[in-house]
Amino acid sequence: MLSANTKSPISHAVHRKTLTKKIRTSQTKIRETIAATGSTISKRIHARNCKAPTTLQETLSENTELMAEQIKAWRQLL
């Protein structure tokens, strides 16, 4: 049994044309929106998925300093 999304080879070209037209109009709208808002899209090689503004070494050194201060405080209490 064929699924509902299956197109016959005969009518495939018709569906492909309508889909191509729909994609073209959507991309045109996207490009117009980008041009209207003045958005700049950076290339993928420039994009970063970075959650921390500091490097790992900077974070580790800061944590080491904080732990040293906390140990000093504990020693004074005990």
N, C-alpha and C positions, 0 to 999 in steps of 0.2 A: 504494500500500500504506500502511495506517495504522500509526502507531507504537504501541508498547505502552502509552504514557501517554494516548492519546486515549480519552476517555469518550464514549459515545453520548449524544445529547441526552436520551434517555429516562432513563438511569440517572445523569445528571449531578447531579440534585437530591439523590439518595441520597448520592453521594460528597461533595457540598458540605456536607451536614448532618454527616457523620462528620468531615470536616476542620474544620468550625466548632467542633464539640465538642472535638476534640483541641487546637485553638488556645486555646479558652476554658480548658480544664484546665491547659494549660501556663502561660498568663498568670496564672492563679490561684496556681499553685505559685510563680511568680516573685514575685508580690506578697506572698505569705506569707513567703517567704525574706527579702525586703527588710524587711518589718515585724519579723520575728524578730531580724534582725541589727542593726536600727536604722540601716540605711544611708540616706544622703541622696543623692539624685540631683540634681545641679545642672542648671539649664536650659542648653540649648545655647549661649545667648548669654553665659553666664558661663564656659563652658569655654574654655581656652586651650591651644594646642599650642605651648608655649614650651619650648625646650631650654636656654636660657641664663637664669640668674637676673639678669643685668645687661642694660642697654640697649646698643645698638650704640655709642653715643657713649662710654659708660664703658669698653667693651672696647677701642675704638680708642685712647683716651687712655692706658689701661694698657699697651697694646702699644707705643705711642710712647715712653712712659717706659722700658720695658724695652729697647727698641732703642737708645735714647740711652745707657743704662748699658752696654750691650754694646759700642757703638762706642767709648766711653771706655776700656773694658777692652782692646779691640784696639789702640787707639792707644798705650796704656801698654806693651803687649807689643812693639809694632813700634818 
